[in-house]
């Protein structure tokens, strides 16, 4: 395990995200098997049965919970890397406190394009494709507004005031 993963593991224990993840694994998995050690200091728990979240796999601290078995998760290195990036986000964003901005961004993404991941910066930084997400375009009424807000002036440098023609 690299030093950066050791630091992430210590930070996620200190900010209580990993203990919360272990509690979720204990309460929400069937059969109640102990999480196994995975790559990069992650703990992997399979058989998650609680109704929320609806994702196939999700991360809480350094604990990756999946609805399938652990073997399915270790067989998908891209998904495991995606969840590892979320573990790093937990370390940087003060652990469980990250859930508030994550849910706000998911709600905004849902309003923009009908998908909670496509415009969520946490998911985009973790790699949409690695997490199994497809990037969806904004809904038609918002497409025009987003284009207007992000458009750069055509002529450079901008002359002010504009010359009369």
Secondary structure by P-SEA (a helix, b strand, c coil): ccaaaaaaaaaaaaaaaaaaaaaaaaacccccccccccccbbbbbcccccccccccccccccbbbbcccaaaaaacaaaaaaaaaaaaaaaaaccccaaaaaaaaaaaaaaaccccccccaaaaaacccccccccccccccaaaaaaaaaccccccccccccccc
